[in-house]
Amino acid sequence: MPTVDWDKLQIEYVSFNPPDFLTHLNYVSCMHLLANSIRLECTINISNNLVISNKLSKKINLMKLTLESIQGEYKMIKKSPDYAELCVA
């Protein structure tokens, strides 16, 4: 993200805008100063709070079975490249 030259922006703003618009510039300048050193950090681990419902459990099982099936087909394709043509469908 490009850096903003706030001094240059203020000079340009003042020269091209009526004085009553300076309120907006002052607001934005203040927000810039306040937000310049803000840092956001999240330390919550949502996996600890995840309740596995019956539907979610079934979907997780389906994903595991699908992965096993794909891995099995991949192993067969590696052993016999001709089999890959049949697997593509």
Buried (B, 14 or more C-beta within 10 A) or exposed (E): EEEEEBEEBBEEBEEEEEEEEBEEBEEBBEEEEEEEEEEEEEEEEEEEEEEEEEEEEEEEEEEEEEEEEEEEBEEEBEEEEEEEEEEEE
